[in-house]
Amino acid sequence: MSIDNVIRGQEAYDYLIKANEYNEEAPEGQEWVVFDVELKVNEGDEDEPYYEIGMFTPISSNGEEIPQGNYPTFSDGEQFGDVDLYEGGTAKGKFGILVPEGDDSLMEYNGNSFTTSVFFALK
């Protein structure tokens, strides 16, 4: 998995408004973070797909999970996740979360197993 093209704050909100005019501004004290995600299934079962749900949890710099009361909507086909993948398959798309303004938050990815976490910096 890789995370790229991280944008935050007003730039992220401007992107979201272009994607869907009904996306809401971040609540006071928070900012949007939008990023590209790419996931490749290196090993898998040829009979059972790996269902990618796009499970991300933002963690603040003080170690607390950041509740998400609002999720953005992207243009058709842009959203990451909600896809079946087989060995060698790749999923790409955008994802957006809310974090405290200016916070060095991390993003935790759990996948569909919930047994292993991977953390990414949102810079």
C-alpha positions as a LaTeX table, in Angstrom:
\begin{tabular}{lrrr}
\hline
Residue & $x$ (\AA) & $y$ (\AA) & $z$ (\AA) \\
\hline
Met1 & 0.00 & 0.00 & 0.00 \\
Ser2 & 1.15 & 3.49 & $-0.71$ \\
Ile3 & $-0.20$ & 6.94 & 0.16 \\
Asp4 & 0.60 & 9.90 & $-2.11$ \\
Asn5 & $-0.45$ & 13.43 & $-2.97$ \\
Val6 & $-1.54$ & 14.43 & 0.54 \\
Ile7 & $-3.33$ & 17.78 & 0.58 \\
Arg8 & $-4.73$ & 19.51 & 3.64 \\
Gly9 & $-6.80$ & 22.47 & 4.76 \\
Gln10 & $-8.21$ & 24.90 & 2.19 \\
Glu11 & $-6.53$ & 23.11 & $-0.71$ \\
Ala12 & $-8.22$ & 19.85 & 0.29 \\
Tyr13 & $-11.60$ & 21.55 & 0.74 \\
Asp14 & $-11.28$ & 23.28 & $-2.66$ \\
Tyr15 & $-10.63$ & 19.86 & $-4.22$ \\
Leu16 & $-13.66$ & 18.36 & $-2.45$ \\
Ile17 & $-15.98$ & 21.17 & $-3.60$ \\
Lys18 & $-14.86$ & 20.59 & $-7.21$ \\
Ala19 & $-15.53$ & 16.86 & $-6.79$ \\
Asn20 & $-18.98$ & 17.39 & $-5.27$ \\
Glu21 & $-20.57$ & 20.75 & $-4.47$ \\
Tyr22 & $-22.41$ & 19.18 & $-1.50$ \\
Asn23 & $-19.25$ & 18.33 & 0.45 \\
Glu24 & $-19.26$ & 20.26 & 3.71 \\
Glu25 & $-16.57$ & 22.46 & 5.21 \\
Ala26 & $-14.53$ & 20.97 & 8.01 \\
Pro27 & $-15.95$ & 21.71 & 11.47 \\
Glu28 & $-14.28$ & 24.49 & 13.47 \\
Gly29 & $-10.84$ & 23.42 & 14.69 \\
Gln30 & $-10.53$ & 20.65 & 12.07 \\
Glu31 & $-9.31$ & 20.43 & 8.49 \\
Trp32 & $-9.83$ & 18.04 & 5.61 \\
Val33 & $-6.99$ & 15.79 & 4.50 \\
Val34 & $-7.32$ & 14.19 & 1.05 \\
Phe35 & $-4.85$ & 11.63 & $-0.31$ \\
Asp36 & $-4.33$ & 9.06 & $-3.05$ \\
Val37 & $-4.18$ & 5.40 & $-2.07$ \\
Glu38 & $-2.85$ & 2.49 & $-4.08$ \\
Leu39 & $-3.09$ & $-1.10$ & $-2.86$ \\
Lys40 & $-1.77$ & $-4.20$ & $-4.61$ \\
Val41 & $-2.61$ & $-7.73$ & $-3.51$ \\
Asn42 & 0.70 & $-9.61$ & $-3.75$ \\
Glu43 & $-0.63$ & $-12.92$ & $-2.46$ \\
Gly44 & $-4.16$ & $-14.16$ & $-2.49$ \\
Asp45 & $-6.61$ & $-16.95$ & $-3.08$ \\
Glu46 & $-7.68$ & $-17.42$ & $-6.69$ \\
Asp47 & $-11.13$ & $-18.55$ & $-5.52$ \\
Glu48 & $-11.78$ & $-16.03$ & $-2.74$ \\
Pro49 & $-11.34$ & $-12.31$ & $-3.36$ \\
Tyr50 & $-9.76$ & $-9.89$ & $-0.94$ \\
Tyr51 & $-12.53$ & $-7.38$ & $-0.31$ \\
Glu52 & $-11.02$ & $-3.93$ & 0.19 \\
Ile53 & $-13.33$ & $-1.76$ & 2.29 \\
Gly54 & $-11.05$ & 1.24 & 2.67 \\
Met55 & $-10.75$ & 1.21 & 6.46 \\
Phe56 & $-8.72$ & 4.19 & 7.70 \\
Thr57 & $-8.61$ & 5.63 & 11.22 \\
Pro58 & $-6.95$ & 8.99 & 11.90 \\
Ile59 & $-4.91$ & 9.15 & 15.12 \\
Ser60 & $-4.04$ & 12.55 & 16.63 \\
Ser61 & $-0.52$ & 13.45 & 17.75 \\
Asn62 & $-1.62$ & 12.83 & 21.36 \\
Gly63 & $-2.46$ & 9.20 & 20.49 \\
Glu64 & $-6.25$ & 9.44 & 20.38 \\
Glu65 & $-8.53$ & 8.24 & 17.61 \\
Ile66 & $-10.14$ & 11.18 & 15.81 \\
Pro67 & $-13.89$ & 10.62 & 15.45 \\
Gln68 & $-15.22$ & 11.07 & 11.92 \\
Gly69 & $-18.66$ & 12.64 & 11.84 \\
Asn70 & $-18.50$ & 13.50 & 8.17 \\
Tyr71 & $-17.05$ & 11.79 & 5.10 \\
Pro72 & $-16.46$ & 13.45 & 1.75 \\
Thr73 & $-17.91$ & 12.36 & $-1.57$ \\
Phe74 & $-15.63$ & 12.16 & $-4.59$ \\
Ser75 & $-16.32$ & 12.20 & $-8.31$ \\
Asp76 & $-17.57$ & 8.92 & $-9.79$ \\
Gly77 & $-14.87$ & 6.27 & $-9.77$ \\
Glu78 & $-12.46$ & 8.31 & $-7.62$ \\
Gln79 & $-13.23$ & 6.86 & $-4.17$ \\
Phe80 & $-10.80$ & 4.25 & $-2.83$ \\
Gly81 & $-12.19$ & 0.95 & $-1.59$ \\
Asp82 & $-15.34$ & $-1.12$ & $-1.87$ \\
Val83 & $-13.83$ & $-3.52$ & $-4.41$ \\
Asp84 & $-12.94$ & $-7.22$ & $-4.73$ \\
Leu85 & $-9.32$ & $-7.97$ & $-5.61$ \\
Tyr86 & $-7.54$ & $-11.19$ & $-6.51$ \\
Glu87 & $-3.81$ & $-11.95$ & $-6.44$ \\
Gly88 & $-2.00$ & $-9.32$ & $-8.52$ \\
Gly89 & $-5.00$ & $-6.97$ & $-8.48$ \\
Thr90 & $-4.62$ & $-3.28$ & $-7.74$ \\
Ala91 & $-7.04$ & $-0.71$ & $-6.33$ \\
Lys92 & $-6.44$ & 3.03 & $-6.63$ \\
Gly93 & $-8.43$ & 6.01 & $-5.48$ \\
Lys94 & $-8.85$ & 8.96 & $-3.18$ \\
Phe95 & $-9.80$ & 9.06 & 0.47 \\
Gly96 & $-10.57$ & 11.93 & 2.80 \\
Ile97 & $-10.59$ & 12.33 & 6.58 \\
Leu98 & $-10.92$ & 15.09 & 9.17 \\
Val99 & $-8.05$ & 15.92 & 11.55 \\
Pro100 & $-7.36$ & 18.74 & 14.01 \\
Glu101 & $-5.97$ & 21.80 & 12.21 \\
Gly102 & $-2.18$ & 21.67 & 11.94 \\
Asp103 & $-1.91$ & 18.44 & 13.94 \\
Asp104 & 0.77 & 15.89 & 13.01 \\
Ser105 & $-1.88$ & 13.19 & 12.86 \\
Leu106 & $-1.23$ & 9.67 & 11.64 \\
Met107 & $-3.54$ & 7.53 & 9.57 \\
Glu108 & $-3.99$ & 3.89 & 10.55 \\
Tyr109 & $-4.96$ & 1.33 & 7.93 \\
Asn110 & $-6.51$ & $-1.94$ & 9.11 \\
Gly111 & $-7.55$ & $-3.62$ & 5.86 \\
Asn112 & $-10.18$ & $-6.28$ & 6.20 \\
Ser113 & $-8.35$ & $-8.52$ & 8.67 \\
Phe114 & $-8.25$ & $-6.12$ & 11.65 \\
Thr115 & $-5.22$ & $-8.07$ & 12.90 \\
Thr116 & $-2.43$ & $-5.90$ & 11.49 \\
Ser117 & $-2.21$ & $-2.13$ & 11.35 \\
Val118 & $-0.03$ & 0.07 & 9.16 \\
Phe119 & 0.51 & 3.75 & 10.03 \\
Phe120 & 1.13 & 6.61 & 7.60 \\
Ala121 & 2.17 & 10.22 & 8.25 \\
Leu122 & $-0.23$ & 12.77 & 6.76 \\
Lys123 & 2.35 & 15.27 & 5.51 \\
\hline
\end{tabular}
